[in-house]
Amino acid sequence: QVQLVESGGGLVQPGTSLTLSCVASGFPFSQYDMSWWRQSPGGEREELAYIGTSGTTINYADSVKGRFTASRDNAKKTVYLQMHSLKSEDTAVYYCHRYTGDYWGQGTQVTVSS
């Protein structure tokens, strides 16, 4: 069965960096577009980055463009989200997502606070 497992979240100070990972299993990973989303407390789920199958097409939300970098390693069946210059408003649960079939990971909590 399709599984997406995020990791790498935690409590960090403003201005620092963090990298999230999402390991996929149960499907031919390289054939599927992937994405990163987040949901802040009391907020709606927000799409952050779309990653095409080869990783050469990546689109970002305006809210994270220039600070976040998404990528994928098809050999490792993993997508990554590098987050830089973190702000308190980046505090959220971060999810990876497979568009086809609408599969979600369990999420990883990122808290940005001094």
C-alpha positions in Angstrom: 0.0 0.0 0.0 1.0 3.6 -0.5 2.9 5.0 2.4 4.5 8.5 2.9 6.5 9.1 6.0 7.7 12.5 6.8 10.6 13.3 9.3 12.9 16.1 10.2 10.5 18.4 12.1 11.2 20.0 15.4 11.5 23.2 17.5 13.9 25.7 15.9 14.7 29.4 16.4 13.7 32.1 14.0 16.2 32.6 11.2 17.5 29.1 11.2 17.2 26.3 8.7 15.6 22.8 8.7 15.3 20.1 6.2 12.3 17.8 6.0 12.3 14.4 4.3 9.5 12.2 3.1 10.2 8.6 2.3 7.7 6.9 -0.1 6.9 3.2 -0.5 4.3 1.0 -2.0 4.3 2.5 -5.5 6.7 3.4 -8.4 7.9 6.7 -6.9 9.6 8.1 -10.0 6.3 8.0 -12.0 4.4 10.3 -9.7 4.3 14.0 -9.1 4.7 14.9 -5.4 4.2 18.0 -3.3 4.7 19.6 0.1 1.9 21.2 2.1 1.5 22.6 5.5 -1.3 23.4 7.9 -0.9 26.0 10.6 -3.0 26.0 13.8 -6.5 27.1 12.9 -5.5 27.5 9.3 -6.2 25.7 6.0 -3.9 23.3 4.4 -1.5 25.3 2.1 0.4 23.9 -0.9 4.1 24.9 -0.7 5.8 23.2 -3.6 5.0 21.0 -6.5 7.7 18.6 -7.7 7.4 16.9 -11.1 8.4 13.3 -11.6 12.0 14.0 -12.6 12.5 16.8 -10.1 13.3 19.4 -12.8 9.9 21.1 -12.6 9.3 22.6 -9.2 6.8 25.3 -8.5 6.6 27.2 -5.2 3.9 29.1 -3.4 4.7 32.8 -3.1 4.8 32.5 0.7 7.9 30.4 0.6 9.5 31.2 -2.8 13.2 32.1 -2.3 13.3 30.6 1.2 12.3 27.0 0.7 13.8 24.5 -1.7 12.1 21.3 -2.7 13.8 18.3 -4.3 13.5 14.6 -4.9 15.8 11.6 -5.1 14.0 9.0 -7.1 16.7 6.4 -6.3 15.9 6.9 -2.6 12.2 7.4 -3.1 12.4 10.5 -1.1 11.3 14.1 -1.4 13.0 16.9 0.6 12.0 20.4 1.7 14.9 22.6 2.7 13.6 25.5 4.7 15.8 28.6 5.4 15.3 31.9 7.3 12.4 30.3 9.2 9.8 32.6 10.7 7.3 32.1 13.5 4.6 32.1 10.8 6.2 28.9 9.3 5.0 27.0 12.4 2.8 24.3 11.1 2.4 20.6 10.5 4.2 19.8 7.2 2.9 17.0 4.9 4.0 15.4 1.7 1.4 14.4 -0.8 1.0 12.4 -3.9 -1.5 13.9 -6.2 -2.7 10.8 -7.9 -5.0 9.1 -5.5 -4.7 12.0 -3.0 -2.3 10.3 -0.6 -0.9 12.1 2.5 1.7 11.4 5.0 1.1 11.7 8.7 2.9 15.0 8.9 5.8 16.4 10.9 5.5 19.3 13.3 7.7 22.4 12.7 7.7 25.0 15.4 9.6 28.2 15.0 10.0 30.0 18.3 12.7 31.8 20.3 
